[in-house]
Amino acid sequence: QVQLVESGGGLVQAGGSLRLSCAASGRAYSAYGLGWFRQAPGKEREVVAATTWSGRNQYNADSVKGRFTISRDNAKTTVYLQMNSLKPEDTAVYYCAASTILSLQNAEGYDYWGQGTQVTVSS
């Protein structure tokens, strides 16, 4: 029902920036929660930031507050994650996800997932 494709990952030095994009298609507006998650090897998947198409609800993980910003272009059904002041500990596969229920920070509540994009931050 909702298809998600991430892009923008890559290799960056510590202190640098990257902008991830998530293009949603299908019945994109049927999604309530729009989230960015990340998973590093050997670690559980964790929420980075989440929002809704309306922007009335938003969540940001403490570890990225002040550095990452989630935004969206509703007309293009695209969600972005601007990542600044990147740290080596930000290295992970980043996933875009969409939920059809009221779920922002819990991965279990998301129904649709992209394939992920690798972000590697070198020290």
MDTraj code that builds the backbone (N, CA, C; nanometers):
import mdtraj as md
import numpy as np

residues = "GLN VAL GLN LEU VAL GLU SER GLY GLY GLY LEU VAL GLN ALA GLY GLY SER LEU ARG LEU SER CYS ALA ALA SER GLY ARG ALA TYR SER ALA TYR GLY LEU GLY TRP PHE ARG GLN ALA PRO GLY LYS GLU ARG GLU VAL VAL ALA ALA THR THR TRP SER GLY ARG ASN GLN TYR ASN ALA ASP SER VAL LYS GLY ARG PHE THR ILE SER ARG ASP ASN ALA LYS THR THR VAL TYR LEU GLN MET ASN SER LEU LYS PRO GLU ASP THR ALA VAL TYR TYR CYS ALA ALA SER THR ILE LEU SER LEU GLN ASN ALA GLU GLY TYR ASP TYR TRP GLY GLN GLY THR GLN VAL THR VAL SER SER".split()
xyz = np.array([
    [0.0816, -0.1204, 0.0000],
    [0.0000, 0.0000, 0.0000],
    [0.0856, 0.1262, 0.0000],
    [0.1966, 0.1214, 0.0720],
    [0.2911, 0.2321, 0.0759],
    [0.4297, 0.1775, 0.0446],
    [0.4949, 0.2381, -0.0518],
    [0.6309, 0.1999, -0.0865],
    [0.7262, 0.3118, -0.0454],
    [0.8405, 0.2730, 0.0083],
    [0.9376, 0.3695, 0.0577],
    [1.0752, 0.3384, 0.0006],
    [1.1423, 0.4409, -0.0484],
    [1.2755, 0.4251, -0.1037],
    [1.3669, 0.5315, -0.0457],
    [1.4715, 0.4887, 0.0250],
    [1.5671, 0.5811, 0.0837],
    [1.6819, 0.6090, -0.0121],
    [1.7421, 0.7242, 0.0058],
    [1.8612, 0.7601, -0.0695],
    [1.9384, 0.8645, 0.0096],
    [2.0628, 0.8864, -0.0278],
    [2.1425, 0.9905, 0.0342],
    [2.2494, 0.9430, 0.1298],
    [2.2540, 0.8141, 0.1573],
    [2.3555, 0.7629, 0.2465],
    [2.4924, 0.7649, 0.1812],
    [2.5938, 0.7438, 0.2626],
    [2.7288, 0.7425, 0.2104],
    [2.8314, 0.7529, 0.3199],
    [2.9528, 0.7831, 0.2805],
    [3.0648, 0.7969, 0.3728],
    [3.0930, 0.9445, 0.3966],
    [3.1052, 0.9809, 0.5227],
    [3.1324, 1.1193, 0.5578],
    [3.2244, 1.1233, 0.6791],
    [3.3052, 1.2263, 0.6873],
    [3.3938, 1.2426, 0.8021],
    [3.3179, 1.2998, 0.9208],
    [3.3664, 1.2707, 1.0387],
    [3.3054, 1.3244, 1.1598],
    [3.2953, 1.4761, 1.1505],
    [3.1803, 1.5272, 1.1906],
    [3.1562, 1.6695, 1.1824],
    [3.0879, 1.7120, 1.0544],
    [3.0794, 1.6209, 0.9594],
    [3.0178, 1.6511, 0.8322],
    [2.8669, 1.6367, 0.8351],
    [2.8067, 1.6507, 0.7182],
    [2.6614, 1.6465, 0.7065],
    [2.6171, 1.5582, 0.5918],
    [2.4976, 1.5055, 0.6052],
    [2.4327, 1.4288, 0.5004],
    [2.2836, 1.4571, 0.5086],
    [2.2164, 1.4478, 0.3968],
    [2.0719, 1.4578, 0.3954],
    [2.0146, 1.3317, 0.3336],
    [1.9360, 1.2617, 0.4105],
    [1.8700, 1.1418, 0.3632],
    [1.7314, 1.1775, 0.3112],
    [1.6906, 1.1094, 0.2064],
    [1.5588, 1.1304, 0.1494],
    [1.4825, 0.9997, 0.1496],
    [1.3546, 1.0089, 0.1695],
    [1.2662, 0.8933, 0.1656],
    [1.1482, 0.9280, 0.0772],
    [1.1439, 0.8677, -0.0389],
    [1.0354, 0.8919, -0.1330],
    [0.9243, 0.7906, -0.1097],
    [0.8073, 0.8396, -0.0794],
    [0.6927, 0.7535, -0.0551],
    [0.6014, 0.7526, -0.1768],
    [0.5500, 0.6367, -0.2086],
    [0.4579, 0.6239, -0.3202],
    [0.3442, 0.5301, -0.2814],
    [0.2557, 0.5061, -0.3749],
    [0.1377, 0.4281, -0.3431],
    [0.0411, 0.5179, -0.2680],
    [-0.0216, 0.4626, -0.1671],
    [-0.1144, 0.5410, -0.0855],
    [-0.0371, 0.6066, 0.0280],
    [0.0524, 0.6967, -0.0105],
    [0.1438, 0.7591, 0.0849],
    [0.0728, 0.8314, 0.1982],
    [-0.0360, 0.8985, 0.1668],
    [-0.1055, 0.9768, 0.2687],
    [-0.1883, 0.8917, 0.3636],
    [-0.1934, 0.7630, 0.3402],
    [-0.2608, 0.6746, 0.4350],
    [-0.1743, 0.6518, 0.5580],
    [-0.0468, 0.6863, 0.5481],
    [0.0448, 0.6708, 0.6600],
    [0.0226, 0.7810, 0.7625],
    [0.0249, 0.7428, 0.8881],
    [0.0128, 0.8405, 0.9946],
    [0.1498, 0.8802, 1.0471],
    [0.2265, 0.7815, 1.0874],
    [0.3593, 0.8063, 1.1384],
    [0.4643, 0.7911, 1.0298],
    [0.5591, 0.8823, 1.0272],
    [0.6698, 0.8794, 0.9329],
    [0.7971, 0.8846, 1.0155],
    [0.8779, 0.7815, 1.0054],
    [0.9934, 0.7755, 1.0927],
    [1.1237, 0.7376, 1.0257],
    [1.2310, 0.7795, 1.0878],
    [1.3649, 0.7377, 1.0513],
    [1.4197, 0.6544, 1.1657],
    [1.4674, 0.5368, 1.1322],
    [1.5269, 0.4467, 1.2285],
    [1.6682, 0.4138, 1.1835],
    [1.7471, 0.3621, 1.2745],
    [1.8811, 0.3186, 1.2370],
    [1.9176, 0.1933, 1.3141],
    [2.0053, 0.1151, 1.2538],
    [2.0505, -0.0072, 1.3173],
    [2.1976, -0.0305, 1.2850],
    [2.2770, -0.0380, 1.3884],
    [2.4185, -0.0680, 1.3750],
    [2.4393, -0.2166, 1.3995],
    [2.5462, -0.2748, 1.3452],
    [2.5722, -0.4178, 1.3664],
    [2.5752, -0.4537, 1.5141],
    [2.5018, -0.5577, 1.5504],
    [2.4988, -0.6030, 1.6882],
    [2.4106, -0.5226, 1.7804],
    [2.3437, -0.4226, 1.7289],
    [2.2565, -0.3399, 1.8104],
    [2.1131, -0.3456, 1.7594],
    [2.0206, -0.3144, 1.8464],
    [1.8808, -0.3160, 1.8077],
    [1.8453, -0.1910, 1.7285],
    [1.7419, -0.2032, 1.6495],
    [1.6965, -0.0903, 1.5712],
    [1.6385, 0.0156, 1.6641],
    [1.6764, 0.1397, 1.6418],
    [1.6297, 0.2473, 1.7271],
    [1.5737, 0.3622, 1.6445],
    [1.4786, 0.4312, 1.7031],
    [1.4198, 0.5452, 1.6363],
    [1.5158, 0.6632, 1.6405],
    [1.5206, 0.7372, 1.5337],
    [1.6019, 0.8569, 1.5255],
    [1.5121, 0.9800, 1.5361],
    [1.4109, 0.9836, 1.4530],
    [1.3161, 1.0934, 1.4523],
    [1.1895, 1.0486, 1.3826],
    [1.0795, 1.1097, 1.4175],
    [0.9528, 1.0747, 1.3550],
    [0.8608, 1.1951, 1.3511],
    [0.7712, 1.1935, 1.2568],
    [0.6756, 1.3017, 1.2427],
    [0.5515, 1.2477, 1.1744],
    [0.4614, 1.3363, 1.1383],
    [0.3425, 1.3020, 1.0617],
    [0.3337, 1.3983, 0.9452],
    [0.2502, 1.3680, 0.8495],
    [0.2361, 1.4581, 0.7363],
    [0.1901, 1.5969, 0.7802],
    [0.1099, 1.6020, 0.8845],
    [0.0622, 1.7304, 0.9346],
    [0.1691, 1.8054, 1.0123],
    [0.2633, 1.7330, 1.0679],
    [0.3669, 1.7940, 1.1492],
    [0.3226, 1.8274, 1.2903],
    [0.2006, 1.7911, 1.3258],
    [0.1487, 1.8230, 1.4594],
    [0.2155, 1.7397, 1.5671],
    [0.2606, 1.6222, 1.5310],
    [0.3279, 1.5342, 1.6253],
    [0.4690, 1.5079, 1.5770],
    [0.5623, 1.5102, 1.6699],
    [0.7015, 1.4886, 1.6336],
    [0.7782, 1.4281, 1.7498],
    [0.8747, 1.3450, 1.7157],
    [0.9602, 1.2831, 1.8162],
    [1.1038, 1.2877, 1.7676],
    [1.1933, 1.3176, 1.8580],
    [1.3361, 1.3182, 1.8281],
    [1.4112, 1.2467, 1.9390],
    [1.4966, 1.1556, 1.9012],
    [1.5762, 1.0844, 1.9996],
    [1.6734, 1.1803, 2.0669],
    [1.6965, 1.1594, 2.1957],
    [1.7862, 1.2471, 2.2698],
    [1.9261, 1.2513, 2.2082],
    [1.9693, 1.1401, 2.1521],
    [2.1038, 1.1307, 2.0979],
    [2.1271, 1.2176, 1.9745],
    [2.0191, 1.2615, 1.9105],
    [2.0352, 1.3397, 1.7884],
    [1.9759, 1.4795, 1.7973],
    [1.9160, 1.5128, 1.9099],
    [1.8566, 1.6451, 1.9256],
    [1.9617, 1.7537, 1.9063],
    [1.9262, 1.8530, 1.8273],
    [2.0176, 1.9614, 1.7985],
    [2.1098, 1.9336, 1.6824],
    [2.1106, 1.8096, 1.6336],
    [2.1978, 1.7737, 1.5217],
    [2.1190, 1.7272, 1.3993],
    [2.0145, 1.6502, 1.4220],
    [1.9337, 1.5974, 1.3124],
    [1.7994, 1.6690, 1.3080],
    [1.7478, 1.6868, 1.1888],
    [1.6181, 1.7493, 1.1706],
    [1.5363, 1.6705, 1.0699],
    [1.4164, 1.6313, 1.1099],
    [1.3271, 1.5624, 1.0180],
    [1.2337, 1.6654, 0.9562],
    [1.2094, 1.6516, 0.8294],
    [1.1191, 1.7418, 0.7600],
    [1.0511, 1.6652, 0.6478],
    [0.9544, 1.7284, 0.5861],
    [0.8860, 1.6603, 0.4768],
    [0.8310, 1.7595, 0.3765],
    [0.8212, 1.7145, 0.2543],
    [0.7597, 1.7890, 0.1464],
    [0.6341, 1.7115, 0.1115],
    [0.5220, 1.7583, 0.1611],
    [0.3977, 1.6850, 0.1427],
    [0.3583, 1.6697, -0.0038],
    [0.3824, 1.7729, -0.0833],
    [0.3467, 1.7674, -0.2242],
    [0.4250, 1.6598, -0.2976],
    [0.5487, 1.6379, -0.2560],
    [0.6339, 1.5371, -0.3180],
    [0.6306, 1.4044, -0.2438],
    [0.5526, 1.3986, -0.1379],
    [0.5446, 1.2809, -0.0500],
    [0.6843, 1.2285, -0.0184],
    [0.7693, 1.3194, 0.0235],
    [0.9069, 1.2862, 0.0550],
    [0.9416, 1.3335, 0.1954],
    [1.0090, 1.2478, 0.2695],
    [1.0540, 1.2790, 0.4042],
    [1.2057, 1.2893, 0.4033],
    [1.2577, 1.3861, 0.4738],
    [1.4016, 1.4082, 0.4778],
    [1.4556, 1.3962, 0.6192],
    [1.5822, 1.3633, 0.6277],
    [1.6527, 1.3661, 0.7544],
    [1.7842, 1.4394, 0.7303],
    [1.7906, 1.5623, 0.7771],
    [1.9130, 1.6399, 0.7677],
    [2.0004, 1.6043, 0.8863],
    [2.1192, 1.5567, 0.8584],
    [2.2100, 1.5094, 0.9615],
    [2.3342, 1.5980, 0.9634],
    [2.3513, 1.6724, 1.0710],
    [2.4656, 1.7604, 1.0870],
    [2.5510, 1.7154, 1.2042],
    [2.6729, 1.7633, 1.2072],
    [2.7663, 1.7311, 1.3153],
    [2.7715, 1.5809, 1.3407],
    [2.7877, 1.5066, 1.2345],
    [2.7862, 1.3612, 1.2443],
    [2.9020, 1.3081, 1.3272],
    [2.8727, 1.2040, 1.4020],
    [2.9695, 1.1386, 1.4879],
    [2.9873, 0.9939, 1.4433],
    [3.1018, 0.9332, 1.4735],
    [3.1212, 0.7923, 1.4369],
    [3.0107, 0.7017, 1.4901],
    [2.9563, 0.7322, 1.6061],
    [2.8497, 0.6510, 1.6626],
    [2.7178, 0.6616, 1.5871],
    [2.7117, 0.7526, 1.4904],
    [2.5940, 0.7626, 1.4048],
    [2.5982, 0.6603, 1.2917],
    [2.7096, 0.5918, 1.2767],
    [2.7241, 0.4920, 1.1713],
    [2.6205, 0.3816, 1.1882],
    [2.5431, 0.3585, 1.0849],
    [2.4370, 0.2584, 1.0893],
    [2.3675, 0.2532, 0.9539],
    [2.2812, 0.1551, 0.9398],
    [2.1905, 0.1529, 0.8260],
    [2.0675, 0.2305, 0.8691],
    [2.0302, 0.3279, 0.7911],
    [1.9155, 0.4115, 0.8228],
    [1.7952, 0.3688, 0.7408],
    [1.6837, 0.3519, 0.8080],
    [1.5608, 0.3071, 0.7452],
    [1.4515, 0.4118, 0.7567],
    [1.3764, 0.4253, 0.6519],
    [1.2562, 0.5059, 0.6525],
    [1.1388, 0.4119, 0.6756],
    [1.0419, 0.4551, 0.7527],
    [0.9273, 0.3701, 0.7823],
    [0.7994, 0.4518, 0.7898],
    [0.6887, 0.3845, 0.7668],
    [0.5577, 0.4480, 0.7739],
    [0.4621, 0.3613, 0.8530],
    [0.3811, 0.4259, 0.9343],
    [0.2841, 0.3572, 1.0174],
    [0.1440, 0.4055, 0.9843],
    [0.0496, 0.3140, 0.9819],
    [-0.0894, 0.3503, 0.9565],
    [-0.1673, 0.3698, 1.0855],
    [-0.1001, 0.3539, 1.1975],
    [-0.1606, 0.3775, 1.3271],
    [-0.0803, 0.4843, 1.3985],
    [-0.1316, 0.5281, 1.5134],
    [-0.0613, 0.6294, 1.5908],
    [0.0598, 0.5660, 1.6572],
    [0.1712, 0.5738, 1.5891],
    [0.2953, 0.5169, 1.6393],
    [0.4101, 0.5979, 1.5833],
    [0.4876, 0.6579, 1.6714],
    [0.5982, 0.7411, 1.6266],
    [0.7338, 0.6817, 1.6598],
    [0.7551, 0.6477, 1.7854],
    [0.8873, 0.6044, 1.8273],
    [0.9064, 0.4535, 1.8401],
    [0.8008, 0.3769, 1.8257],
    [0.8097, 0.2323, 1.8415],
    [0.8133, 0.1618, 1.7067],
    [0.9202, 0.0901, 1.6805],
    [0.9371, 0.0200, 1.5533],
    [0.8258, -0.0806, 1.5287],
    [0.7749, -0.1407, 1.6358],
    [0.6701, -0.2418, 1.6226],
    [0.5427, -0.1856, 1.5626],
    [0.5238, -0.0570, 1.5724],
    [0.4036, 0.0053, 1.5216],
    [0.4089, 0.0449, 1.3748],
    [0.5219, 0.0248, 1.3116],
    [0.5375, 0.0625, 1.1714],
    [0.5102, -0.0549, 1.0785],
    [0.4347, -0.0282, 0.9747],
    [0.3908, -0.1317, 0.8819],
    [0.4756, -0.1424, 0.7561],
    [0.5322, -0.0333, 0.7125],
    [0.6071, -0.0291, 0.5882],
    [0.7480, 0.0202, 0.6113],
    [0.8428, -0.0436, 0.5447],
    [0.9834, -0.0116, 0.5615],
    [1.0559, -0.0045, 0.4281],
    [1.1501, 0.0868, 0.4187],
    [1.2368, 0.0912, 0.3034],
    [1.3477, -0.0101, 0.3203],
    [1.4339, -0.0209, 0.2214],
    [1.5419, -0.1181, 0.2257],
    [1.6623, -0.0703, 0.3053],
    [1.6671, 0.0568, 0.3360],
    [1.7749, 0.1112, 0.4148],
    [1.8853, 0.1716, 0.3309],
    [1.9563, 0.2650, 0.3900],
    [2.0703, 0.3266, 0.3252],
    [2.1829, 0.3378, 0.4274],
    [2.3023, 0.2990, 0.3872],
    [2.4156, 0.2952, 0.4786],
    [2.4752, 0.4335, 0.4996],
    [2.4951, 0.4680, 0.6252],
    [2.5640, 0.5908, 0.6623],
    [2.6863, 0.5512, 0.7429],
    [2.8025, 0.5904, 0.6954],
    [2.9267, 0.5598, 0.7643],
    [2.9999, 0.6892, 0.7955],
    [3.0296, 0.7089, 0.9228],
    [3.0981, 0.8297, 0.9677],
    [3.2362, 0.7907, 1.0171],
    [3.3376, 0.8418, 0.9528],
    [3.4745, 0.8101, 0.9900],
    [3.5276, 0.9117, 1.0903],
    [3.6157, 0.8661, 1.1771],
    [3.6739, 0.9523, 1.2785],
    [3.8045, 1.0122, 1.2311],
])
top = md.Topology()
chain = top.add_chain()
for i, resn in enumerate(residues, 1):
    res = top.add_residue(resn, chain, resSeq=i)
    for name in ("N", "CA", "C"):
        top.add_atom(name, md.element.get_by_symbol(name[0]), res)
traj = md.Trajectory(xyz[None], top)
